[in-house]
Amino acid sequence: MSDFTKELKVAKKAASKASEIINEYAKKHSLNVKLKGKNDLVTDADVAAEKKIIEIINVSFPDDKILAEESSGTNELAEGRIWIIDPIDGTTNFAHGFPVYCVSIALWENREPKVGLVLEVANQEEFTAVSGEGAFLNGEPIQVSGNEDPSSSLIGTGFPYKDFDLVDNYLKLFRAMMHKTHGVRRPGTAAWDLCNVACGRFEGFYEYGLSIWDVAAGALIIKEAGGIVTDWQGGDNWYFGERIIAGNKAVHEFLKNEIHACFEENELSLLEN
């Protein structure tokens, strides 16, 4: 088994420094907010936090590649080692002063996740995982919920904010979840949603339209906590396929079946242009 102790330590340091920067910006009365696309925000805090994360990683691992939301040097998962960074997952929450937003840092090697860290800034909840070594919240082991009954399960999701092509069927699915589960929650940060599955607060999670930096760390944390992560067809293209389901085994299967009942076959995967 490879030893990623140094990598995890560097990720923790980078996330901590980024968190300090984000909190300093949060104290300001105004932020410089720009639109990258419809409802897709970036603030000066995102840019500053990402710069610090990359700086810290580059000091220890200058030869590693970087895939970062705001300043990506690459847009693909190349062979070798690549750090996947979202400086603020939940930027819209942050820009509105709604206190659920995260720093997400992952290290992938040869297209496989090896290290994952998600730091929820407001409450300083630090979720971590190293491949093959389990998942942790602030240093304590975590695991997915053992509740296999969908009717008593709490489900996490996200609402489309820039891709509205599937909204009608998504609302059909949302209606089904309202009737068939204990409830649905939408905190507004996919990285934290995934970690809530990992520590058993949610039994399952589903969404579409996410980017790899939203899920690269959280998915590993779920897997190391004993959960399942797939695309909507049950395959492995959840990182670039923009369709994701996560949960314990039973609730994951329930969510997959419900999704298949609400969407057309050609909507279950991201079609290449």
N, C-alpha and C positions, 0 to 999 in steps of 0.2 A: 504494500500500500504506500502510495506517495505521501510525503509529509508536506502539508500545506500550512504548517504552523506560522511561518513567516508571512505568508500571503494573507492569512486571516488577521494577523496582528496589524499589518499595513492597512487592510480594509477597515479595521476598527479605528485606527488613527485617522484615516482619511474621512470616515463618516463623522467622527467626533469633531474634527476641525470644520467640516462642512456645516454641521449642526450649529456650531458657534456663529458662523457667518450668517446662516439663515435666521437665527434668533436676533442678531444685531439688526438685520434688515426688518425683521418683524416689529421691532420697536419704533421704526420710523413711521411718521404720519402719512407718508405717501411713498409709493413704489413706482419705478419706471416699468410699466407694463406694455408689452408689445404683442401683436397678433401674428403668429406664424401661419395661421390658417383660420378657418371658421371655428370659433370657440377654442382655439388652440393657443394658449397663452405662454409667454416667457417673460420672466422678470429679471431685473439686474441681480437679484439674489440667486436665481438659477445659474446665471453665467459665472458669478463670482464663486459659488460653491463648487461648480464643476471644475473650474480652473484650479482650485485648491486640491480637489481630489486627484486630478490628473498629475499635478505637480508632485504630490506625495508618492503616488504610484511610480512615477518616472524616476524618482530618486533611487528606489529600491529595485525596480525592474525596468530598466531603460530599454530593453529589447522587446518588451511585450507590446502587443497592439492594443489600441483603444477604440471602443465603439461607445460613444457618448451622445446623449440626446441633443445637446446644444452645439457641439463642436466636433462631431464625429470625423475621425480620420479615415474611416472605412464604413461601408454600409453592408458588409457581409461577414459571415462567420468563416474566416479563413482558417486554414490549418494552423496548428501551434497554439500559443497562449494569447487570449484576448480578454481584456477587462471590459465589462459592459456596465455602463454607468447611467443612472438617472439621478441628477443632483437634487431635484424635488419632484417626487411623484405625488401629484395632487396640487399642482401649481395653481389651479383655479381656486381651490380651498385656501391656499396660502395668500393669494392676491385679495381674497375677500375677508381675510382674518379668521377663517374657519379652521380650528386647530386640529386637523388631521392631515398630515403630509409627512412624507418619508424621504430619506436618503436610501437609494438602492445601489448596491455594488456587487457585482458577480465576476468571478474569474472562470472562464471556460477554456478547456484545453482539447484541441482536436474535436471540436464540436460537442463536447460533453461538459456539463457544469461540474465544477470542482469546489468552488467556494461561493457562498451566498451570504450577504448581510443586508438586512433591512433595519434601519433605525427610524422609528417613529419619533419625530423631533419633540413634539409638545410634552409627551410623557416619558421620553427617553427609554422607550421599549426597544431593546436591541435583540433582534432575531438573527441567529447565525446557524450556518451549517457548513460542514466539510463533507465531501462525498465519502460515504462509508462510515461516518463517525457520529451520526445522529444529528438532531436539531435541538436548539437551545433558545430560551428567552432569558436574557440577562444572566446567562450562565447556568440556568436550571434546565434539565431535559424536558422536552415537550413531545406530545404525540397527538395525532388526529383523534377526533371524537370516536368513541366506540358505539355511539347511537346509530343504528342501522335503519331506523324507522323514519322515512321521509315526513310522515305526518307530524312528528315531534321534532323536526330538524329546523335549524335556522340557516338560511341560505344567503350568501353574499352575491352581489352582482354590481354591474356598472351600467349607466345609461349611455347610449350613443351620443356623442357630442360633435362629431364632424362627418361621420358616414351614416346617413339616414336611410340607406337603401332597404334595410331589413326591419325598419321600425314597426311596421304593421304586424309582422309575425313575431317580433320581439315582444310587443305588447300582449299578443295572444299567449306567449310563454309566461309572461309576467302574471297574467290573470290566472293561469294554471298553478303557478307557484303560490299565489295568494290563497287558493282553495286547498292545495294539497300539502302545504308545509305549515310550520309554526309562524313563518313570516320571512320577509325578504328585506335585507339591509343594503344600503348603497352609500358607504362612507365617502367615496370619491377618490380613492387611491388604491389601485389594483394591487400594488406591492403589499400594502397592509392587509387588504382583503385576503390575499393568499396566506399571509402569516396568521390571520385569524382562523383559517382552516387548519393550519399546521398545529396550532395550540388548542384546537377543539372548541373555539367559540362559535365558529360556523361548521356545519357538517359538510357543506359544499359551496362551490362558487362557479359561476359561468359568466362569460362576456364575449363580445366580439369587438374588433377594431383596435386591439391593443398592439403596441410595439414591443420588440424584444427587450428593451430596457425596462419595460413595465413588469416583466415576468421572469427575467433571467435569474434573479436571486431568489424570489419567493417560491418559484417552482421547485428548486432544489431543496429549499427548507421544508416544503410539504413532503417531498419524496423521502427525505431523511426522517421525517416525523411519522412515516408509515402510510402516507397517502398516495393517491394516484393523480397524475396530471396527463391529459391528452388533448388533442384537438376534438372538434365536434364529431368526427367520424371514429373516434377511438384510437387514432394514430398518433404519431410523434411530431406532427408539424404544428405544434402549438406555439413555437417561438417566432416563426415568420408567417404562419398561416392565419393569424389574426382571429382565431377561434380557440377558445380554451374552456375546458371543464376540469375542475379539481374537487377532490373530496376523499372521504373514506370509500372503500370499495362499493358498498351498497348504495350510498347516496350518489356517487359518481355514475353508477349504472342507471339509477333513477333519472338523473339529470340528462344523461345522454338520450334515454328513451323519450323523455318529454321534449327535448329539442328536436328530435327526429319527427315527433308527432306534429310539431308546429311549423317546421321549415321545409321548403322544397329541397329535393336532392341536390340541386345545383347551388343552393345557398349554404350548404354545410361545409364548404371549403372555399378558400380564396382562389378565384380563378385567375390564372396568369394572363396578362395582356399579350 
